[in-house]
C-alpha cells in the first residue's frame, strides 16, 4: 500500500512562507532607504535636466535638450573639464603611489609601528571642513605659515598667494586633496599586503628572485583586488570632492581652480541660479564616472589563462 502524505494545512503554509521571506524582510528597510536617498534624487536630477526652471525655482515646462546645449556653450566649460581631469589624474595617481609606498613601509616590523599606524588615522578622522580651513590659513599670503617657513629658509623672497594666484591655486588644493586621501588608501593597500603569504615570499627568495621581481610577480598580483578597490573608491572620493576645494577657494573670482562639482554648485546656487543647467552637468558627471569605473574594472580585473580555462576538471 502507498502511504499518502497529508497536505500541509494553511498554518504550515503560512509558516513556510514567513520563513522564506526572512531575507526580503531584512533587506526591505535598507532597500527603501537606498531608494529614498539615492535612487529618487538621481531620477529627480535626470528629470530636472530636461525641464525649464526659472531663477526662483518655478517650473516653466519641458526644455528638451536646451539645458545641455546651454551648458555646452559655456565659456568656462573647457577650463573646468581640464581642471577636473588634471585634478583626478594627479590626486588619484599620487595618492595611490604614495599610499602604496607608505603601506609597504608600514607592513614591515619596526619599533613604534603601532603608533605610526594610529597617527595615520588623524587626517582621515578629522573633518574635511576643519582640515581645509587649517590649510587655508597655512596658505594665506600675508601671515601664512607656509610663506613664513619658505621665506625663513630663503626659498622664496616674497609671500605667495597660494590659493588666490591662478598659477598656483589648483596645485595648492591638489596637495590638500592628496593629504586627505592618503590615510584611507594606505589602509586599503596595507590590508591587501597583509594577505600575501609569507611562505610564498620565502619560496621566491629561495628560487633566487630579487626584491623587485618578487614584488612584481608575487606581491602585485595578490594586491590587484585591493589596488582596484583603492583606485575606484579614490576616483569617487576625489571626483566628488567639494569641501576641500570650496572651503579653501571660497568665492574667489574666476574658475581657475573649479572642478565640475564646484562649478555645478556655482551654476545652481550663486550667480546663475540655473537649476536645469546644473542638473544637466550632474547627469554628465555621473555618466563620466560610470564610464571611468567600467574602464578601470576591465583593465584591473584578474587575468585568466585561456589554456587553463579551456581545460576541464582533472580526472
HELIX and SHEET records of a PDB file:
HELIX    1   1 UNK A   10  UNK A   20  1                                  11    
HELIX    2   2 UNK A   22  UNK A   34  1                                  13    
HELIX    3   3 UNK A   35  UNK A   39  3                                   5    
HELIX    4   4 UNK A   40  UNK A   48  1                                   9    
HELIX    5   5 UNK A   66  UNK A   72  1                                   7    
HELIX    6   6 UNK A   77  UNK A  106  1                                  30    
HELIX    7   7 UNK A  113  UNK A  125  1                                  13    
HELIX    8   8 UNK A  128  UNK A  138  1                                  11    
HELIX    9   9 UNK A  145  UNK A  152  1                                   8    
HELIX   10  10 UNK A  169  UNK A  193  1                                  25    
HELIX   11  11 UNK A  198  UNK A  206  1                                   9    
HELIX   12  12 UNK A  211  UNK A  214  1                                   4    
HELIX   13  13 UNK A  215  UNK A  219  3                                   5    
HELIX   14  14 UNK A  220  UNK A  239  1                                  20    
HELIX   15  15 UNK A  243  UNK A  249  1                                   7    
HELIX   16  16 UNK A  260  UNK A  269  1                                  10    
HELIX   17  17 UNK A  275  UNK A  300  1                                  26    
HELIX   18  18 UNK A  306  UNK A  310  1                                   5    
SHEET    1   A 2 UNK A  51  UNK A  53  0                                        
SHEET    2   A 2 UNK A  59  UNK A  62 -1                                        
END                                                                             
